[in-house]
């Protein structure tokens, strides 16, 4: 009953809210004379043995037991408990008489028998000898009363009273109002335990990654030693004119790479050596004619939009601003982190609402959960939506948090009203395009666009599927138009509106980026952005650029002022098959990307600074999103959890 005070505060709040001032006053008066002492055993013991008995308040003592009899009379086990309470009451009354006699207040004994004697006789005939106790000269030595004057009997009585009240309070059915407080405390306790366990898990995973890194470095050193001996033996067979010199020197704290011109007579051998370098053949400690020893390096050529580049031993590509070595990124500094464990299967999508107050997350079992991470935000919108099919896409209405759109793998598009807690519209795409790969609401107009594909395979997008882009009216819930894509167009995987909803960007499985004028309903431009399919597309914060994420793990930032020009790029070769989604923060400076690792990378856009890594899940990171205004991001994982992380 520790939560009684909290429940009483709720009652007060409700009575004030309803304007029941008279009831509130009566309630306060009742509390001021609370006989049951909030059902707290220690307070009841003090009331009986330290107040009512020493102060000879017999009427209040009788009233206290009458109160508990009334409480127990409505209980299903009341008969048994009432019998026990009656026996306990008689023993307490006998202690009252003993205390009065011992204190020399025989007048209080006579007063007690005068008011309660008849009731006592009706309850128990054993009370007859007790009516003579005021006239017994030494009742403490009398054989009939001697037991009740002993210290052992008094202590046994206190224990019996304590045990009885413990039993009835623990066995009493708890009212729903008290259950709210109990559940609140339980949730708070579980959150603290989860936070502690997450912290411990993060430490253990960090330790595991450190040990794995040490193991990898040990293997790398062993392999390097082997490669060095092979390279040295190979170099002895090469003509001295194949490569005159490869020197890496430091001048004015800048790395300078100097390559001498091969001997014309040996150009074929030189080309063979370069080809070997492209295949990541390491040249280590190769002696040169001038007596220099070369520093170990890897020469590689990245074809495509990233251009050629020189990769150092730490895995960082200097040319083209492409970055590797994500496992070396420092861990992000966290202000707070909350973990949502309401799903029972891997997470496929998670999205902040327009205000950031609500979160929608979907899992592979076709379930969507709406929840909030902030305890100060009302949980009235929390809900579970069962869609009966794999969830492929989620998007919130841009002007409010009222509507959530859900796209499934079997042609269904559901519009969920979070206030009414019901599906307000259940749409269907055409049978030819059943898989709704993405949905995007216009930031201005009451419309949304669906990207549907002709087929899909569970867990990933079928690159051989065809596409359909449909514009829907959110007032009539009817299709308005189909955007032109040409004959048998490859599947559209991702959509993005600009700030005023006039331009729609779409990415496709053939590596193309398409741009549409929504007022005319026509494609205005497009260009081949990747040599592979594109999984995600985003406008930059200032909308002068657009980001694209390829299935090969490359992220490219394209200029919209100079079409075809790459402003910035990322080339990650780790778990590229799981790098299918990305999100920009509100300032457009940090890019969060899904990962096959337990941690997701956060890249610093157009910066030479090192990226960051999220705190680890226990499985791969499958979906990400940023809060619309705050430095808070979401990560959904194959471990069935969604995390809300606020960073410093």
C-alpha positions as CSV (number, residue, x, y, z in Angstrom):
1,X,0.0,0.0,0.0
2,X,3.0,2.3,-0.4
3,X,1.3,3.9,-3.4
4,X,-1.7,5.1,-1.5
5,X,-0.5,8.7,-1.4
6,X,0.0,8.8,-5.1
7,X,-3.6,7.4,-5.6
8,X,-5.0,10.0,-3.3
9,X,-3.3,12.8,-5.3
10,X,-4.9,11.4,-8.4
11,X,-8.3,11.5,-6.7
12,X,-7.7,15.1,-5.6
13,X,-6.7,16.1,-9.2
14,X,-9.8,14.5,-10.7
15,X,-12.2,16.1,-8.2
16,X,-10.6,19.6,-8.8
17,X,-10.8,18.9,-12.6
18,X,-14.5,18.1,-12.4
19,X,-15.3,20.9,-10.0
20,X,-16.5,18.6,-7.2
21,X,-15.5,21.0,-4.4
22,X,-17.9,19.6,-1.8
23,X,-16.8,16.1,-2.5
24,X,-13.2,17.2,-2.3
25,X,-13.8,18.8,1.1
26,X,-15.4,15.6,2.4
27,X,-12.5,13.6,1.0
28,X,-10.0,15.8,2.8
29,X,-12.0,15.5,6.1
30,X,-12.1,11.8,5.8
31,X,-8.3,11.7,5.2
32,X,-7.7,13.9,8.2
33,X,-9.4,11.3,10.4
34,X,-8.2,8.2,8.4
35,X,-8.9,5.3,10.7
36,X,-7.1,2.8,8.6
37,X,-3.9,4.8,8.5
38,X,-3.5,4.2,4.8
39,X,-3.4,0.4,5.5
40,X,0.2,0.7,6.8
41,X,0.9,-2.0,9.4
42,X,3.5,-0.1,11.4
43,X,1.2,2.9,11.7
44,X,-1.7,0.7,12.8
45,X,0.5,-0.9,15.5
46,X,1.5,2.5,16.8
47,X,-2.1,3.7,16.8
48,X,-3.3,0.7,18.9
49,X,-0.4,0.2,21.3
50,X,1.0,3.7,21.5
51,X,-2.1,5.9,21.2
52,X,-5.5,4.3,21.9
53,X,-4.4,2.0,24.7
54,X,-2.0,4.3,26.7
55,X,-4.5,7.2,26.3
56,X,-7.5,5.0,27.3
57,X,-9.4,5.8,24.1
58,X,-11.5,2.7,24.2
59,X,-14.3,4.0,21.9
60,X,-11.8,4.6,19.1
61,X,-10.2,1.2,19.7
62,X,-13.6,-0.4,19.3
63,X,-14.3,1.8,16.2
64,X,-11.0,0.7,14.6
65,X,-11.9,-2.9,14.7
66,X,-15.4,-2.1,13.6
67,X,-14.0,-0.4,10.5
68,X,-11.9,-3.4,9.5
69,X,-14.9,-5.7,10.0
70,X,-16.8,-3.6,7.6
71,X,-13.9,-3.7,5.1
72,X,-13.7,-7.5,5.4
73,X,-17.4,-8.1,5.1
74,X,-17.2,-7.4,1.3
75,X,-14.3,-9.8,0.8
76,X,-14.7,-13.3,-0.7
77,X,-12.7,-14.7,2.2
78,X,-14.4,-12.4,4.7
79,X,-15.9,-15.2,6.9
80,X,-12.6,-16.8,7.9
81,X,-10.9,-13.4,8.3
82,X,-13.8,-12.0,10.4
83,X,-13.6,-14.9,12.8
84,X,-9.8,-14.3,13.2
85,X,-10.4,-10.5,13.6
86,X,-13.0,-11.1,16.3
87,X,-10.6,-13.2,18.3
88,X,-7.8,-10.6,17.9
89,X,-10.2,-7.9,19.0
90,X,-11.0,-9.7,22.2
91,X,-7.3,-10.1,23.0
92,X,-6.6,-6.4,22.4
93,X,-9.5,-5.5,24.7
94,X,-8.1,-7.7,27.4
95,X,-4.7,-5.9,27.0
96,X,-6.5,-2.6,27.3
97,X,-8.0,-3.7,30.7
98,X,-4.6,-5.1,31.8
99,X,-2.9,-1.9,30.9
100,X,-5.5,0.2,32.8
101,X,-5.2,-2.0,35.9
102,X,-1.4,-1.9,35.8
103,X,-1.6,1.9,35.5
104,X,-3.8,2.2,38.5
105,X,-6.8,3.4,36.5
106,X,-9.4,1.0,37.7
107,X,-12.0,3.7,36.9
108,X,-11.2,3.3,33.2
109,X,-11.9,-0.5,33.5
110,X,-15.3,0.2,35.0
111,X,-16.0,2.8,32.3
112,X,-15.0,0.3,29.6
113,X,-17.3,-2.4,31.0
114,X,-20.1,0.1,31.3
115,X,-20.0,1.0,27.6
116,X,-18.9,-2.3,26.1
117,X,-19.7,-5.0,28.7
118,X,-23.0,-6.2,27.1
119,X,-21.3,-6.6,23.7
120,X,-18.4,-8.5,25.2
121,X,-20.7,-10.9,26.9
122,X,-22.7,-11.6,23.7
123,X,-19.4,-12.4,21.9
124,X,-17.7,-14.6,24.5
125,X,-18.9,-16.0,27.8
126,X,-15.3,-16.2,28.9
127,X,-15.5,-12.5,29.7
128,X,-17.5,-13.2,32.9
129,X,-14.5,-13.5,35.3
130,X,-13.1,-10.3,33.8
131,X,-15.9,-8.2,35.3
132,X,-14.4,-9.0,38.7
133,X,-10.9,-7.8,37.9
134,X,-11.4,-4.2,39.2
135,X,-12.1,-5.7,42.6
136,X,-9.2,-8.3,42.7
137,X,-6.5,-7.1,45.1
138,X,-3.5,-8.4,43.0
139,X,-4.7,-9.5,39.6
140,X,-1.2,-10.0,38.3
141,X,-0.7,-12.9,40.6
142,X,-4.2,-14.3,40.2
143,X,-4.1,-17.7,38.4
144,X,-6.9,-16.6,36.1
145,X,-5.3,-13.3,35.0
146,X,-1.5,-13.9,35.6
147,X,-0.8,-14.9,31.9
148,X,-2.2,-11.6,30.5
149,X,0.2,-9.6,32.7
150,X,3.3,-11.3,31.4
151,X,5.7,-9.7,28.9
152,X,5.6,-12.8,26.7
153,X,1.8,-12.6,26.2
154,X,2.1,-8.9,25.2
155,X,4.8,-9.5,22.7
156,X,2.9,-12.5,21.2
157,X,-0.1,-10.2,20.9
158,X,1.8,-7.6,18.9
159,X,3.2,-10.2,16.6
160,X,-0.3,-11.6,16.0
161,X,-1.7,-8.2,15.2
162,X,1.2,-7.5,12.8
163,X,0.8,-10.8,11.0
164,X,-3.0,-10.5,10.7
165,X,-2.8,-7.0,9.1
166,X,0.0,-8.0,6.9
167,X,-2.1,-10.9,5.7
168,X,-5.3,-9.0,5.0
169,X,-3.5,-6.1,3.3
170,X,-1.5,-8.3,1.0
171,X,-4.5,-10.5,0.2
172,X,-6.8,-7.6,-0.4
173,X,-7.8,-7.0,-4.1
174,X,-6.0,-3.8,-5.2
175,X,-8.2,-1.2,-6.7
176,X,-7.5,-0.1,-10.3
177,X,-6.4,3.3,-9.1
178,X,-3.6,1.8,-7.0
179,X,-2.7,-0.5,-9.8
180,X,-1.8,2.6,-11.9
181,X,0.7,3.7,-9.4
182,X,2.1,0.1,-9.0
183,X,2.5,-0.2,-12.8
184,X,4.1,3.2,-13.0
185,X,6.7,2.3,-10.4
186,X,7.2,-1.1,-12.0
187,X,7.8,0.5,-15.4
188,X,10.2,3.0,-13.9
189,X,12.1,0.3,-12.2
190,X,12.2,-1.8,-15.4
191,X,13.5,1.2,-17.4
192,X,16.3,1.7,-14.9
193,X,17.2,-2.0,-15.0
194,X,17.1,-2.0,-18.9
195,X,19.3,1.1,-18.9
196,X,21.8,-0.6,-16.6
197,X,21.7,-3.8,-18.7
198,X,22.1,-1.8,-21.9
199,X,25.1,-0.1,-20.5
200,X,26.6,-3.4,-19.4
201,X,25.8,-4.9,-22.8
202,X,27.5,-2.0,-24.5
203,X,30.6,-2.4,-22.4
204,X,30.7,-6.2,-23.2
205,X,30.2,-5.6,-26.9
206,X,32.9,-2.9,-26.9
207,X,35.2,-5.3,-25.2
208,X,34.3,-8.0,-27.7
209,X,35.0,-5.7,-30.6
210,X,38.3,-4.7,-29.1
211,X,39.3,-8.3,-28.8
212,X,38.2,-9.0,-32.3
213,X,40.2,-6.0,-33.5
214,X,43.3,-7.3,-31.8
215,X,42.8,-10.7,-33.3
216,X,42.4,-9.1,-36.8
217,X,45.5,-7.0,-36.3
218,X,47.5,-10.1,-35.3
219,X,46.3,-11.9,-38.4
220,X,47.1,-8.9,-40.5
221,X,50.6,-8.6,-39.1
222,X,51.2,-12.3,-39.8
223,X,49.9,-12.0,-43.3
224,X,52.0,-8.8,-43.9
225,X,55.1,-10.6,-42.9
226,X,54.3,-13.4,-45.4
227,X,53.5,-10.9,-48.1
228,X,56.7,-9.0,-47.5
229,X,58.8,-12.0,-48.0
230,X,56.9,-12.8,-51.2
231,X,57.2,-9.3,-52.5
232,X,61.0,-9.2,-51.8
233,X,61.5,-12.5,-53.6
234,X,59.4,-11.2,-56.5
235,X,61.3,-7.9,-56.8
236,X,64.6,-9.8,-57.3
237,X,63.3,-11.2,-60.5
238,X,62.1,-7.8,-61.9
239,X,64.3,-5.8,-64.2
240,X,65.9,-2.8,-62.5
241,X,64.2,-0.5,-65.0
242,X,60.6,-1.7,-64.2
243,X,60.1,0.8,-61.5
244,X,62.9,3.2,-60.6
245,X,61.5,4.5,-57.4
246,X,58.4,4.5,-55.1
247,X,59.0,6.9,-52.3
248,X,56.7,8.3,-49.6
249,X,58.3,11.3,-47.9
250,X,57.1,14.0,-45.6
251,X,57.6,17.6,-46.4
252,X,56.1,20.5,-44.4
253,X,53.9,18.0,-42.6
254,X,52.2,17.0,-45.9
255,X,52.2,13.5,-47.5
256,X,53.9,13.6,-50.9
257,X,53.9,10.6,-53.2
258,X,56.6,10.5,-55.9
259,X,56.5,8.0,-58.7
260,X,59.5,7.7,-61.1
261,X,58.9,7.0,-64.8
262,X,59.4,3.3,-65.8
263,X,62.0,2.4,-68.4
264,X,60.4,2.5,-71.9
265,X,61.9,-0.9,-72.6
266,X,60.0,-2.4,-69.7
267,X,56.5,-0.8,-70.0
268,X,54.8,-4.1,-70.3
269,X,56.3,-5.3,-67.0
270,X,55.4,-2.0,-65.4
271,X,51.8,-2.3,-66.5
272,X,51.7,-5.8,-65.0
273,X,53.0,-4.5,-61.7
274,X,50.3,-1.7,-61.7
275,X,47.6,-4.3,-62.4
276,X,48.9,-6.3,-59.5
277,X,48.7,-3.2,-57.3
278,X,45.1,-2.7,-58.4
279,X,44.4,-6.2,-57.2
280,X,45.6,-5.0,-53.8
281,X,49.1,-6.6,-54.1
282,X,51.1,-4.9,-51.3
283,X,54.6,-3.5,-52.0
284,X,56.4,-3.5,-48.7
285,X,59.9,-2.4,-47.9
286,X,60.9,-2.4,-51.6
287,X,64.5,-1.1,-51.9
288,X,65.0,1.6,-54.5
289,X,68.1,2.6,-56.5
290,X,68.6,5.7,-54.4
291,X,68.7,3.7,-51.2
292,X,65.3,4.7,-49.9
293,X,62.9,2.1,-48.3
294,X,59.3,2.6,-49.3
295,X,56.5,2.9,-46.7
296,X,53.9,0.2,-47.0
297,X,50.9,1.4,-49.0
298,X,48.1,0.0,-51.2
299,X,47.3,1.4,-54.6
300,X,43.8,1.1,-55.7
301,X,41.6,2.6,-58.5
302,X,38.0,3.2,-57.8
303,X,36.1,3.5,-61.0
304,X,32.8,5.2,-61.4
305,X,31.5,8.3,-59.7
306,X,34.1,8.2,-56.9
307,X,37.1,8.5,-59.3
308,X,40.6,7.2,-58.7
309,X,42.0,7.3,-55.2
310,X,45.0,6.4,-53.0
311,X,44.2,4.3,-50.0
312,X,46.4,4.4,-46.9
313,X,47.0,1.6,-44.5
314,X,44.4,3.0,-42.0
315,X,41.7,2.4,-44.7
316,X,41.0,6.1,-45.4
317,X,40.7,7.1,-49.0
318,X,42.0,10.6,-49.5
319,X,40.9,11.4,-53.1
320,X,37.2,11.9,-53.7
321,X,36.4,12.3,-50.0
322,X,35.5,8.7,-49.7
323,X,35.8,7.1,-46.3
324,X,36.5,3.6,-45.1
325,X,37.6,2.1,-41.8
326,X,34.2,2.7,-40.0
327,X,35.2,0.2,-37.3
328,X,37.7,2.8,-36.1
329,X,35.1,5.6,-35.8
330,X,34.8,6.8,-32.2
331,X,31.6,6.0,-30.3
332,X,29.0,8.8,-30.3
333,X,28.6,10.7,-27.0
334,X,25.1,10.0,-25.7
335,X,22.9,12.3,-23.6
336,X,20.3,9.6,-23.0
337,X,19.0,6.5,-24.7
338,X,15.7,4.6,-24.5
339,X,15.0,1.1,-25.9
340,X,11.6,0.1,-27.1
341,X,11.1,-3.7,-26.8
342,X,7.4,-3.9,-28.0
343,X,8.2,-5.9,-31.2
344,X,8.6,-9.7,-31.5
345,X,10.4,-9.8,-34.9
346,X,13.1,-7.8,-36.7
347,X,12.4,-4.2,-37.3
348,X,11.9,-3.1,-40.9
349,X,11.0,0.6,-40.6
350,X,10.9,3.3,-37.9
351,X,9.9,7.0,-38.3
352,X,9.5,10.1,-36.2
353,X,6.3,12.0,-36.7
354,X,6.3,15.6,-38.0
355,X,6.7,17.0,-34.5
356,X,9.0,14.3,-33.3
357,X,6.7,13.5,-30.3
358,X,5.5,10.1,-31.7
359,X,7.3,7.2,-33.3
360,X,6.0,4.6,-35.6
361,X,7.9,1.3,-36.0
362,X,7.2,-1.8,-38.1
363,X,8.4,-5.3,-37.9
364,X,8.6,-8.3,-40.2
365,X,5.5,-9.9,-38.7
366,X,3.3,-7.2,-40.2
367,X,2.9,-5.3,-36.9
368,X,3.2,-1.5,-36.6
369,X,3.5,0.1,-33.1
370,X,2.9,3.8,-32.3
371,X,4.7,5.0,-29.2
372,X,6.5,7.8,-27.5
373,X,9.9,8.0,-25.9
374,X,9.2,11.1,-23.7
375,X,7.4,10.4,-20.5
376,X,6.1,14.0,-20.5
377,X,4.2,13.2,-23.8
378,X,0.8,11.7,-23.6
379,X,0.6,8.0,-24.3
380,X,-3.0,8.3,-25.5
381,X,-1.9,7.7,-29.1
382,X,0.0,4.6,-28.4
383,X,-1.4,1.7,-30.4
384,X,-0.6,-1.6,-32.1
385,X,-1.7,-2.0,-35.8
386,X,-1.9,-5.5,-37.3
387,X,-1.6,-5.3,-41.1
388,X,-1.4,-9.0,-42.0
389,X,1.4,-8.5,-44.5
390,X,5.1,-7.5,-44.5
391,X,5.5,-3.7,-44.0
392,X,7.5,-2.2,-46.8
393,X,7.1,1.6,-46.0
394,X,5.9,4.1,-43.4
395,X,5.3,7.9,-43.6
396,X,3.7,10.5,-41.4
397,X,1.5,13.3,-42.6
398,X,3.7,16.3,-42.8
399,X,1.4,19.0,-41.4
400,X,0.5,17.1,-38.2
401,X,1.0,13.9,-36.3
402,X,-2.6,12.8,-37.0
403,X,-2.2,10.4,-39.9
404,X,0.2,7.6,-40.5
405,X,0.5,5.9,-43.9
406,X,1.5,2.2,-44.1
407,X,2.5,0.4,-47.3
408,X,2.6,-3.4,-47.4
409,X,4.0,-6.1,-49.7
410,X,0.6,-7.1,-51.0
411,X,-0.7,-3.9,-52.4
412,X,-2.3,-2.5,-49.3
413,X,-2.0,1.2,-48.2
414,X,-3.5,1.9,-44.8
415,X,-4.2,5.4,-43.4
416,X,-4.2,5.2,-39.6
417,X,-5.7,8.1,-37.5
418,X,-3.8,8.2,-34.3
419,X,-6.4,10.2,-32.4
420,X,-9.3,8.0,-33.4
421,X,-7.1,4.9,-33.2
422,X,-8.5,3.3,-36.3
423,X,-7.9,2.8,-40.0
424,X,-9.7,5.7,-41.8
425,X,-8.9,4.4,-45.3
426,X,-7.7,1.1,-46.8
427,X,-6.4,1.5,-50.3
428,X,-5.1,-1.0,-52.8
429,X,-2.7,-0.6,-55.7
430,X,-3.3,-2.4,-59.0
431,X,-2.8,-6.1,-59.2
432,X,0.2,-5.6,-61.5
433,X,2.1,-3.6,-58.9
434,X,1.3,-5.1,-55.5
435,X,4.5,-4.2,-53.5
436,X,4.5,-0.7,-52.0
437,X,8.2,0.0,-51.7
438,X,7.9,3.6,-50.5
439,X,5.3,6.3,-49.5
440,X,5.9,10.1,-49.3
441,X,3.5,12.8,-48.2
442,X,3.7,16.2,-49.7
443,X,4.9,18.8,-47.2
444,X,2.3,21.3,-48.6
445,X,-0.6,19.7,-50.5
446,X,-3.0,17.0,-49.1
447,X,-1.5,14.4,-51.4
448,X,1.0,11.5,-51.2
449,X,2.9,9.4,-53.8
450,X,3.3,5.6,-53.7
451,X,6.1,3.7,-55.4
452,X,4.9,0.2,-56.2
453,X,6.7,-2.7,-57.8
454,X,5.5,-5.6,-59.8
455,X,7.0,-8.1,-57.4
456,X,9.3,-8.5,-54.5
457,X,11.1,-11.2,-52.5
458,X,10.7,-11.1,-48.8
459,X,13.6,-9.2,-47.1
460,X,14.9,-7.4,-50.2
461,X,13.9,-5.6,-53.4
462,X,13.7,-7.5,-56.7
463,X,15.9,-5.6,-59.1
464,X,14.0,-7.2,-62.1
465,X,10.7,-5.7,-61.0
466,X,8.9,-2.9,-62.8
467,X,7.7,0.4,-61.3
468,X,4.5,2.5,-60.9
469,X,4.4,5.9,-59.3
470,X,0.8,7.0,-58.3
471,X,-0.3,10.3,-56.8
472,X,-3.2,10.0,-54.3
473,X,-5.6,12.6,-52.9
474,X,-5.7,12.5,-49.1
475,X,-9.2,14.1,-48.9
476,X,-11.0,11.8,-51.3
477,X,-8.5,8.9,-50.9
478,X,-8.5,8.3,-54.6
479,X,-5.8,8.0,-57.2
480,X,-5.2,11.3,-59.0
481,X,-2.6,10.4,-61.6
482,X,0.3,8.1,-62.5
483,X,3.7,9.8,-63.1
484,X,5.4,8.9,-66.4
485,X,8.4,6.6,-66.2
486,X,8.6,5.2,-69.7
487,X,8.1,1.6,-70.9
488,X,8.8,-1.2,-68.4
489,X,10.6,1.1,-66.0
490,X,12.8,-0.5,-63.2
491,X,11.4,-0.5,-59.7
492,X,11.4,2.8,-57.8
493,X,12.9,2.2,-54.4
494,X,12.9,5.6,-52.7
495,X,11.0,8.9,-52.9
496,X,11.7,12.4,-51.5
497,X,9.9,15.8,-51.8
498,X,11.6,19.2,-51.7
499,X,10.4,21.7,-49.0
500,X,7.5,23.1,-51.0
501,X,6.4,19.8,-52.6
502,X,6.9,21.1,-56.2
503,X,9.8,18.7,-56.9
504,X,9.8,14.9,-56.3
505,X,13.0,12.9,-56.5
506,X,12.8,9.1,-57.1
507,X,15.6,6.5,-57.2
508,X,15.5,3.3,-59.2
509,X,17.0,-0.2,-59.2
510,X,18.9,0.6,-62.5
511,X,20.9,3.4,-60.7
512,X,18.9,6.3,-62.2
513,X,17.7,9.4,-60.3
514,X,14.5,10.9,-61.7
515,X,13.2,14.4,-60.9
516,X,9.4,15.2,-61.4
517,X,7.6,18.5,-61.6
518,X,4.5,17.8,-59.4
519,X,2.4,20.7,-60.7
520,X,2.8,19.4,-64.3
521,X,3.0,15.8,-63.4
522,X,6.0,15.3,-65.7
523,X,9.6,14.2,-65.4
524,X,11.9,17.2,-65.9
525,X,15.3,15.6,-65.6
526,X,17.3,12.5,-64.6
527,X,20.7,11.0,-64.7
528,X,22.6,7.7,-64.0
529,X,24.0,8.1,-60.5
530,X,25.2,4.6,-59.7
531,X,26.4,1.5,-61.6
532,X,24.1,-0.5,-59.4
533,X,20.6,-0.1,-57.9
534,X,19.8,2.8,-55.5
535,X,18.2,2.1,-52.2
536,X,17.7,5.5,-50.6
537,X,17.5,9.1,-51.8
538,X,17.4,12.4,-49.8
539,X,17.5,16.1,-50.5
540,X,20.3,18.1,-48.8
541,X,19.4,20.5,-46.0
542,X,19.7,23.5,-48.4
543,X,18.2,21.6,-51.3
544,X,21.1,22.5,-53.6
545,X,22.2,18.8,-53.6
546,X,20.7,15.3,-53.3
547,X,22.1,12.2,-51.6
548,X,21.9,8.7,-53.0
549,X,22.8,5.4,-51.4
550,X,23.7,2.5,-53.8
551,X,23.4,-1.2,-53.2
552,X,27.2,-1.3,-53.3
553,X,27.4,0.8,-50.1
554,X,28.4,4.0,-51.8
555,X,26.8,7.3,-50.8
556,X,27.1,10.2,-53.3
557,X,26.1,13.8,-52.9
558,X,25.1,15.2,-56.2
559,X,24.9,18.9,-57.1
560,X,21.5,20.1,-58.4
561,X,23.1,23.3,-59.8
562,X,25.7,21.4,-61.8
563,X,24.0,18.2,-62.9
564,X,26.3,15.1,-62.8
565,X,28.8,16.7,-60.4
566,X,29.6,14.8,-57.2
567,X,30.2,17.1,-54.2
568,X,31.0,14.5,-51.6
569,X,31.1,10.7,-51.4
570,X,31.3,7.8,-49.0
571,X,32.5,4.4,-50.1
572,X,32.0,1.7,-47.5
573,X,32.7,-1.9,-48.4
574,X,31.4,-3.4,-45.2
575,X,28.0,-5.1,-45.3
576,X,26.9,-3.2,-48.3
577,X,23.9,-5.5,-48.8
578,X,22.4,-4.2,-45.6
579,X,23.1,-0.5,-46.3
580,X,19.7,0.2,-47.7
581,X,18.5,3.3,-45.8
582,X,20.0,6.6,-44.6
583,X,18.8,9.7,-42.8
584,X,20.1,13.3,-42.5
585,X,19.9,15.3,-39.3
586,X,18.0,18.6,-39.1
587,X,21.2,20.6,-40.0
588,X,22.2,18.3,-42.9
589,X,25.6,17.8,-41.4
590,X,25.4,14.2,-40.1
591,X,24.4,11.2,-42.2
592,X,23.2,8.1,-40.5
593,X,23.2,4.8,-42.5
594,X,22.0,1.3,-41.8
595,X,24.6,-1.4,-41.3
596,X,25.2,-5.1,-41.2
597,X,27.1,-4.4,-38.0
598,X,25.6,-4.0,-34.6
599,X,26.6,-0.3,-34.8
600,X,25.5,2.2,-37.5
601,X,28.0,4.8,-38.9
602,X,27.3,8.5,-38.6
603,X,29.2,10.4,-41.3
604,X,30.2,14.1,-41.1
605,X,29.0,15.5,-44.4
606,X,31.7,17.4,-46.4
607,X,34.1,17.2,-43.5
608,X,37.5,15.8,-43.0
609,X,36.6,15.0,-39.4
610,X,36.2,11.3,-38.5
611,X,32.7,9.9,-38.4
612,X,31.0,8.4,-35.4
613,X,29.5,5.1,-34.4
614,X,26.2,4.5,-32.6
615,X,26.0,2.4,-29.4
616,X,25.6,-1.3,-30.3
617,X,22.5,-3.3,-30.7
618,X,22.8,-7.1,-30.4
619,X,22.2,-7.6,-34.2
620,X,22.4,-5.6,-37.4
621,X,20.9,-2.1,-37.8
622,X,18.1,-2.4,-40.3
623,X,16.4,1.1,-40.3
624,X,17.3,4.7,-39.2
625,X,15.7,8.1,-38.8
626,X,16.5,11.5,-37.4
627,X,14.3,13.7,-35.2
628,X,13.0,16.7,-37.3
629,X,14.5,19.3,-35.1
630,X,16.6,17.8,-32.3
631,X,19.9,15.8,-32.2
632,X,18.0,12.6,-31.6
633,X,18.0,9.6,-33.9
634,X,16.2,6.2,-34.2
635,X,17.9,2.9,-35.0
636,X,15.8,-0.3,-35.5
637,X,17.5,-3.6,-35.4
638,X,17.2,-7.3,-36.3
639,X,17.3,-7.9,-32.5
640,X,13.6,-6.7,-32.5
641,X,14.4,-3.5,-30.7
642,X,14.1,0.2,-31.5
643,X,16.4,2.7,-29.8
644,X,16.0,6.5,-29.3
645,X,19.4,8.1,-28.8
646,X,20.0,11.7,-27.9
647,X,23.6,12.8,-28.6
648,X,25.7,15.6,-27.2
